[in-house]
Amino acid sequence: MKRSVKAARIASTLHLSNTEATDSFVKLYAGLRPTGVSLKELEQIMVGFSAAARTSGATAEETSAAMIQLKQSLVSGRAQGDELRSILEQAPLLGQAIADAMTKTGEFGKVTRAQLKELGADGKISTDILIAALKQLGATELPKLNKQF
């Protein structure tokens, strides 16, 4: 499916303008294309992140800043340092989703948000964990967003 069709579906799903959705999707696609992430995964990342940001009441500036940090983390293969700190501060629902995704792997035991900075410093928050967290956010937060509209 073409990028423009995906962006239009994202706009409809998230109640965004086509311009806003296309711009965000293209920027994310440009950054993540070399990582091998599929268009379907990019769509899931956008929907999960945006739905969580909008339902949590994040401002456009907070959402944009957190998306930049998220993109950098996904491209680098790990969420750590300032990128992780920014994500946790500006997108608290994503922080909880990351902790939940790490718990579900069974590799880390029960993970809390408080442990994420240390796990990030150890390089344990991988792209796969971030994508799993974002997919889960799409499933849990999109219905909440739809109720608002």
Disulfide bonds with the S-S distance in Angstrom:
none
